[in-house]
Amino acid sequence: MGAYEVPWTGTPYRMPYAIYVSAVMITLYSYPTLFGVADNNGYGLKVFAFMRLAGIPFVHEHIFDASAAPRGQLPYIVDDGETVGDSETIIAHLIGKHRLAIDAALGARERDLSLLVTRLLDDLYWVMSYSRWKDDRYWPAFRAAFMHEHPSLTEAGLAKAREFNFQRYHFQGIGRYAPDAAYERGLADLGVLTDLIPIDGYVHGADPTSVDAAIYGFIANIYFYDIDTPLKQFVASRQNLVRHCTAVHEMVMRA
């Protein structure tokens, strides 16, 4: 799944993020940075982290305009001329085409658990997004931080994006929740992750797998988010979530 949060009609903002160059050239297109993470959207950061953990050479382009993306959603990749969208489809494509071993040791039960976590993160996404765009208590700080980091944005453009997101939330359902009820749902998701992530190591053992990249994509966008939402308060209070997040962050942001 991807995410389409900022319907941008002006000049796209692009910041190439060259990881390293080899015979294989893949470009990842995703939303821009915020608060020190490589993508302020959980799905794009998930793919970024996966590619870094798997050791795949790629160039990262940050864009706001998703109109060229499959189904109008970011992230997507262009791999040797082939365009692939949807974060899970991207990961499956990369594992198959490039014979990646990151999940090779996992059995059926572990793969089933990874799928369940992926679906849980899909649910958590809506609460995270709600906390940024919908909740009037945190919207002004989010808007200010976004505009400070990306001066090409305007208040009018973000207001339009916010209105668009309100429509998405209404039809998805989370927009019909009062804030406390919405956060209750997200905190329940985080509680499950707290139970699954060990105090040392990763979900399936001593080394990270694709599900750890997925978890990082969402938890990092809560933990490093410099606005004190109920989600941030919960994550910051759980030692294992913080340890997992910062460990993966160090791996994937290493030059």
N, C-alpha and C positions, 0 to 999 in steps of 0.2 A: 504494500500500500504506500502511496505517496500522500502528499498534502498540498492543497492549493489554498493559500491564505492571503496572498497579496496580489490581487489582480492589477497589474501594473501596465499602464498604457503609454508611459513616457519612454525615454531612452534607457535601455537595460543597464544596470550596474554590474560590471564584470571585474573580478579580481582573480586572475589566473593563480592557482596554487599548484606550482610544479613540484611534484614529489621527487621523482627522478626519471631519467629517460633511458629507455632500452629499446630493443627491437619491437617490443609490444607497446602500442600506444593506445591508451584508453582515456577518454575525457569524462569526468563526472560533472554533471550540472546539478547544482543544488542552491538552496537559499543562502544568503550571506551569514557572516559571523555575527556573534553577539556574546558579550561577557566572556571572551576568551575561548569559546568553542568553535569548531570549524564550520558548523552550520547551526543556526538557531532553531531548526526544525528537527524533531527526533528521527524522522525517516531518513533525511539526508545525512545526518550525523551517524546513524546506524550503518549506512553503506560506506561512508568515509572510513569509519572505524574498522569495518570488515576488511576493506581493501588494504588498509595499513597493517592489520594483524596478519593478513594472508600474504603480505609481501608483494602485492601487485603494483607495478609501476603505473602511475596515472597522473593526469593533470586535472586540477580541480578548478572549475569556473563557477563563481558565485553569481547568480542572476536573480532578478525579481520576476522577469517575464517568463511565464510558463506556457505561453501560447504554442510554442514549437514542441513541447513535451508530449509524449504519449498520453492521451486522455486529459491533456492540459494540467498534468500533475508533476511536481518535482518530488524526488530526484529522478534523473534518468542518466544513462551512460551512452556514449557512442564508442563501440568496441570494433575497431578495424572496419568502420563504415556501417556497422549494424547498430541501430538504435534500440535500446531496451529500457522500458520503464517499469515502475513498481519495485519497491525495495526488495521484497522477497523474490520476485522474478529476476532481478538483477543479480542477487546473490546466487541463486540456482544456476543462472547462466554462467557466471564467472567460475563457479565450482566445476561445472561440466566442461566448459570450453577449455579452461586452463588447468584442469586436472588438479585442483587444489585439495590438499590433504587436511585442511583445518578441522573438518568434521568426520574424517575417515574412520576414527576409532569409536564413533558413537554407535550404540546398538539401537534396536527398535524402540525400546522404552525411553531411552534418552532423547531420541528424535521426537517421540510423541510429547515429551515434556517441553522440548524446545518449541514445538508448534503451539502448545497451550500458552507458553509465556508470550509468544509472538501475538497471539490473539488478546491476551491480557493487556499488552502494550498498546494495541489498537484502541482499547477502551480508555486507557490512561491518557492517550493522546488528546481526546476530546476535553478532558478536565484540564489538562495543561493549557490547551489553547484557550479555553474558557477563562482561565485565570489571567491570561494576557489581554485578550481582546474584549471580553464581556464584562468582567467584574469591575465596576466603577471605582473600587478602592485601589486597584492596582493598574488600571489602564493609563492614567497620566504618567506614572513612572516608567511604564513600558514604552509608551509613545516617545517620551523624552530620551530614553536610552537608545532607542532605535534610530531616532533622528540625529542624535549626537554621533553615533558610530557610522551612520550612512547619510551624509548631508544631502544626497540627491533626493531623499524623501521629503515630502511636504506634508503639512498638517491636513490639507485637503485630500491628498492621496491616501493618507492613512485613515482618514474619516470614511472615505469611500470603501477602503478595505475592511474597516470595522463593520460597516453596514452589511457588506457582503458576507462576512463571517457570522453576523447575527442570523442571517437567512440560513446558512449552513447549520448552525446550532439548533435552530427551530426545527428544521426538517429531520436532523439526526436525532433530536430529542433532548440533548443536554441543555439546550437553550430554554427549555420549559421548566428547568429546575431552579429553585432558589439557590443562592450561592452555597449555603451550608449543606444542602442536600447534594449539590454537585461535588463539593469537596469530599463529602462522606464517601461517595463512590470512588473517587481517586485515591483516597487514603486506604480504602479496602484493597485496592490493587497494589498499592505500595506495601501494605502489610503482608500480602502473599509473597512479594519479592523479598521482603525481609526474612521470611521463613525459608526461602529457597537458597539464598546466597550465603555461603559459608563465611565464617570469620576469616579464614585463610583460603587461598586458591580461588577457583571459579566454579561455575554452576556444575560442570561435569568433571571436575578434577583439577589437577595442578596447572593446566594450561588453558587459556581462553579459547572458546569456540565461537561459532557465529552467533549463538544466543547471547553470549557476553557482549558482543558488539552491539546487538540490538538493545540490551538492557542499558548499556552505556549511552546509547543515542538519546534515550529518554531521561535517564537519571542525571546525566551531565547537564541537560537543559533545565533541570530543576536545581541541582546542587550549586552550579556556577551562576545561576540566575540571581542577580544582585537585587532581588526584590523579595521581601519576606512574606511570601504567600503561605497558606497552610501546608501546601505540598513541600515547599522549601523547609519549613520548620520540621516536618516529619523526617525528611531525608537526612537533614543535618543532625538529627538526634539518634540516628541508627548507625552504629560504628561499622557494621559490615557493609552497608550500602555505601558509606563514604569511602571505606577502604577499597571496595571493588571499583567504584567510579574513578577514584584518583589513580589507582594502579593502571587501569586501562587508559586513562587520559595520558599518563606519562608515556605509555607505549606508543600511542597513536600520534602524539604530538612531537615525538622525538624527531629531530632533524636527520 
